[in-house]
């Protein structure tokens, strides 16, 4: 809250400073001007000379009708309703990106566990929606509605964004009607919320419950991302000025695949990655904490053929710095099969470069190495208590099951796991596999469904 108030106060000071010596002149001459004049050195912010105010309304108003409310209907945990009518189980926002086809982007967690879906348009129309597909790793989903007179949002390449750009979040938060909030882009290429496919835009525009799936727009009303999550110190999930959005460079890769086939196929290089944390950096004697550790390499894979080894620290992929495993997987995951990649890494304190081509997904079966096991998108290593999960690949079977780096597998189907050999043997079983794991918060069961 303190940070948000400071930014608001700064914005007010900026307006006062800009208008202090020109307000009287502007009021005397602006009555006959058009509603909005282009920004200039005299007015660095858009200025509505007819009303004598600064405003971004002209750039934003055309996009607001494309923002919708999404209600997911399913089986309620409460008393059943008469006639078997599904109850509302969640509500969020969405944005129309293709008016002709009625295509809407929202979050996967908004539509999860739904039976039917309802869309409320800003003009008051209430429509049924069809779920085209969803992707848990990026938390994106695509809906389709049948209607005429729809408005779609214009899109811009998120790679053109810069920290400090103005950003506007639009949605239906906390039971309110369509709401617009303003902030700045406070960070780019954010990751670290896990080892999934992450490369978020960070903003301080107010985002609350109900904003999920709504658009993050630039000052011209163009789509730059989909609001997905917030960091909050409030147990009720209140806004603390830090929100994250999936950038258009990732969402369009996902959306195009969902529209075409209903599912997402990601490129892979055959390396299981873990994030370089401060603890791991100290353990390895490194002088930096940004990067992705190669935990294991699949024999015969692109990573293997390019010479990558267990323990290498990836610092860049193409022209992108590697913040952690999530940011590397985000770049690899949206590269079509056959795409050449240049990877910069460190080994024994020396920097090296590897060139490889992305390939289609490999078999997520069990692959047993000399010091690690890869299975269903997770890498395991021996520890005293059993087998510890070193890393989990975003979008994999292991990720979908909720397996996390740091989990220690102590049993599978009530059979104890005391070694990697035990793990490899038991993971080869058929059907769903129930793993007993220990975590910081206690013991849990995770079901892998190959």
N, C-alpha and C positions, 0 to 999 in steps of 0.2 A: 504493500500500500504506500509506503514512504516513497519508493521509487516512482510509482505511478503519479503521485502528487507532484513530485519534482518535475517530471516531464510535462505535466499539464501547466505548471507554473512557468516553465521555460517557454512553452508555446505561447502563453499569454504575453509574456515579456517581449517575445519576438514580434507579435502583432502590434503591441504598443509602440515598440521602437520603429517599426516600419511606417505606421500611420501617423506618428506624432506630428510631423511637420507637413503632412499632405492631406489630412482629413478634410479640412475646410475647402481646399481647392477641389478635392475629389467630389464632395457633395455639391458644389456649385456648378460643376461641369458634367457630372455623370448622369444627370436626369435624362439626357437625350441619347446616351450611349446604349449599345446592345447590352443584353443581360450579363454577358461575361466576356471580358477582354483577355487576350492571351497573356501569360506571365511575361514580365519584362524586368529590367533592372530596377525600375521604380516599384514594381509590385511582384516580388519573388514568389508570393502565394497567389493562387487564382482569386481574382477579385470580381465580385458582382457589382458593377458600378451603378446599376439601376437601384439597388437596395443599399449600396454603400457598405457591404460586408465582404469578408473573405469567405469563400465557399468552394467545396469540391463537388457540389451537387451536380453540376453539368456533366462531369466525367463519370459520376457514379449512378445517376438516376436511370440510365439506360440499361444497367445490369441488374438492378434490384428486382424487376419482375421475373428474372431467371432463378431467383433463390426461392426454394420451396421448403415446406415442413414435411418431414417424413415420419409417419407413425407405423410402428411394427405391431402387428396383431398376432397373438399366439395363445397358447394354453397358460392361463394365469395360475400362479401358485395359491391364490385365494379360492373362495367358494366358486363353484361352477356357475355359469350364467345360463339363463333359460334359453332353450332352443339351440344350445351348443354354439352360440355366437362367440368367436374368439375375442379375448380381451386385449386391450393395449398393454404391451409388455415393455415397450421402449419408445422414445421419441427423439428425433434429432432433426438435422437440416440436410439439405442437398442443393445441387445447382444443375440447371439444364445446360448441357454443352452442345446438344444437337436438337434444335427445335423441330426439324422436319421428321426425325425419327422418335422424338420424345425421350431422348436419352438423358438420364440423371446420374450424377456421381454423388455418392454419400460414403459413409464409413461402414466397414464390415461389422463393427460392434453395434451399429445402429440397427442393422437388419438381422443379426444373429438370432437363431432360434425362432424366427418368424414363420407363420403359416401364410399370412396375407399381408399386403402392404398398402398404405393409403398415403396419398400426396395431397397436401393443401397448397394451392397456388395463391400468389399474392392478390389475385383479383377475386378471390372468394370461391373459386371452383374446387370441388372435392372429387378426387379421381382415384380409382384403383390402379395399382402399379404391379408390374411383373418383374421378378428378380432375374436378371440376365446371368449374373455370376458374381462371386465375391472372392477376395484374396486376403487371407488372415495375416500373411507376412507383412503386407503393406497397409493393412486395415482399410482396404478400399472395396467398394461394391458398386454395381451398375444396375439401375432400375430403368424400366421403360413404361411410359404412359401413352395412351392414345388420346390426342386432343389437338385442336386447331388453335391458331392464334397464340402460340407459345413464343417466348423470348429466350434466346440463348446468349450465354456470356462469351465474350471474346477472350482468347487465350494468348498468353505471352510466354516465351521461353524463360524458365526460372533461372537459367544460367546467366541471364543478363542482369540479375538483381545485385544490389549492393547494400551492405550494412548501412543503415541510416535512411534508406528509402522509406517513405510513408507507406503504411499498410492499413487496410480496412477489413475487419471481420464482419460478416453478415450471417445472421441465423435467427433462430427462435429460442433464445435462452430462458431458462427458469420459468417456463410457462407464458412468457411474453410473446406478443406478436413480433413481426419482423423487426430486428434491431441491428443498427449499424454502430460499430465502435472503431476508434482510430488509434493507431500507435505507429511504431516504426519497426522495421526489420532489425532486430537486435542481434541476430547471428545467422550464419549460413552453414550448411553442411554439418548440422548438429546431429550427434548420435551419442550413444552411451546409455540409453534407456534399456539396453539389452544387446544381444548379438543378432538381432533380426535384420531385415533389410531396412536400414535407417540412413536417411540423409535429409534431415528436416530443415525447414525454415523456422527460425525462432522469432517470435514477435511479442511485444508487450501490449498489443491491442487486446482489450478485455474479451476473454473467451470463457464461457461458463457451461454448465450442464445444459444440453439442448443445442449448443453451437456445433456439436460434432457433425461432421459431414458437410458443413457449410463452407462457402468460399472465402479465401483470403484474396483480396483484390488490391491492385496498385491504385495510384491516385487518378488513373484514367479509367478505372472500373474494369480492368482486365484481370482475368483469373491468373494467379501466380501459385496457388496451392489450395489444398483442402485441409481445413482445421481438424485436427485429430486428437490432441491430448494437451494437458496442462500439467505443470508442476505446482503442487499446492501444499502449504503447510497446514491447511485447514482440513480436519477430518471429514468435513462435509463436502470437500472438493471445491471450495471457493477459489476465486481468481486471485492470484498473487502477482500477476504481471508477467508470467512466463508461459507462453503457449507455443505449440508446435504444429506445423502444417506440412503435409506431404507435397513436395514441389512438383510442378507440371512435368518436369523431365522424367520423373518416375511414374506419375499417375497416368500419363498418356500411354506409356509402354504397357502398363497393366490394363488400362481400360480398353485399348485396342485389342488385346488378346481376349479379354472377357467378352467383348462384343463379337469376336470372330468365332471363338470356340467354347466360351463359358468357363475356361480355366486358364491358369497362367503357367507357362513353361519358362524357366529361367536358365540362362547360361551358367555353366560351371567350368572350373579349371581343375578340379580334383584335389584341392587343398582344403583341409579343415582348419579354420582360423579361430583364434582367440584374441581377445582385446588386450592390449598392453596397458596394464594398470601401474600405478606408482609402486605397488608391492612387487609386481613382476619385474619392473625396471630395476629396482634395488637388488632383487635377487640375481638378475642377469648382469648387474654392473653397468647399466646403461645410463647415459646422461640425458635421456629424454623419455617422455611418457606418452607420446602419440605414435600409434602404429598398430599393426596387426601381427600377431605371432603365428607362424605356420606350426600348427600342432601336429599335423600328420599330412602325408602326401600319398595319394592312391597310385599304386604301381601302374605304369603305362598311360597315365593321365597327362593332359597338357602341362600341368605343373611339374610332373615328374620329368617329362621330356625336356622342359625348359631349364632343369637343373635346380629347382627349388627343393630345399631340404627342411626337415623338422628343426625348429629353432630359428629359422630366418625371420627377420623383422621387416615386414613390408611397410614402406614409408610413403610411397606414391603409386597410384595406378593411373596411367595416362597422364594428364596434367593435374590430377586431383591429389591433394594431400590425404594420406590415410589417417583419419582420426582414431579409428579402432576397427574391429572386425566388421561392424555393421556398415560403416561407410565403404569399405572395400567390397563387401558383398552387394551393396547397392549398385556400385559401378559395374561389377561383373554380371549381376543379375539382370540388368536391362540391356546387356549386349547380346544381339542375335548370334546364334551359332555361326562360327566362322570368322567372327570379328577379331582382328589382331589387337592384342593388348601389350603395352609396355609396362613392366612392373619394376620399380626401384626398391631394392631391399638392402638390409645390412646383415653381414655375417662376419662374426669375429672382429667387429669394429671396422670392417671395410665395406664401402658401398659398392653394389653391383647392380646390373640391369639384366632382366630376363624378358624375352619376347615369346609370346605364345598365342594360340588361337582358342577362343571360347568354343566349347562343345556342348552338345545337348546333354540333358541330365544323365548321369550314370545310374546303374542299378544300385538302389539303396539297401542292398543286402548286407550281409556281414562280411567284412574284410579284415583278416587278422594279420597284423604286422608283428615285428619283433618286440616293439615296446608300446604298442597302442592298438586299439581296435576301432574301426570305423563301422558304424551300423546305423542305418536309417537316418543319416544326416547328423549324427553325433560322433564325437571322438572320445574314447575312454582310455584312461591310464591307470596303472596299478597304484593303490595306496594301501596302508596297513589295514584299514577298515573294510576294503573291498575294491571296487572299481569306480574311479571318480570321473564324472563328465568334465572334459576339458573345454569343449566348445560345442555349440549347436548351430547348424546352418539354418538361416531364415527360410521359411517355406517348406522345410523338410517334415517327414513323418514325426521325428523327434520333437521338433518345434511345435507342431500342431498338438502333440500330446501334452505339452507343458513341461518337458524336460528342460532343465537349465544348467548352465555351466556352474560347477561347484557341487552339484548333486552327487552323492555317493550311493551307488547301487549295492545293496546288501543282500537282496534276494530277488529271484524271478519266479513267479508262481509258487511262492513259499519254499523254493529250493535255495539254499544259501549260496551267495556269491562271495568267495574268499580270494579269488584270483582272476586275472584276465582270461585264463584258460576256462574257468567256470563260466565266466560271462559269455565268451565266444560260443561255448557249447549250448548254453541255455537260450541265447538269442537266436539260435538256428531253429527253434521250434516253430510250429505252424499256428496260425490263428492269432488273435490278440494276445499280447504279452503283457502281463501285469508286473511292473517293476516296483519293488519296495525301495524307497530312497530316503536318506537322511539329509536334512537341510538345517540351516541355522535356526529355523522356527519349529523343528521337530521332524517327525517321520511322516511320509506321505506315500500314496500309491499313484503310479503313472501308468496308463495303459497305452502301449504302442500297437497301432493297428496298421500292419504293412499293407 
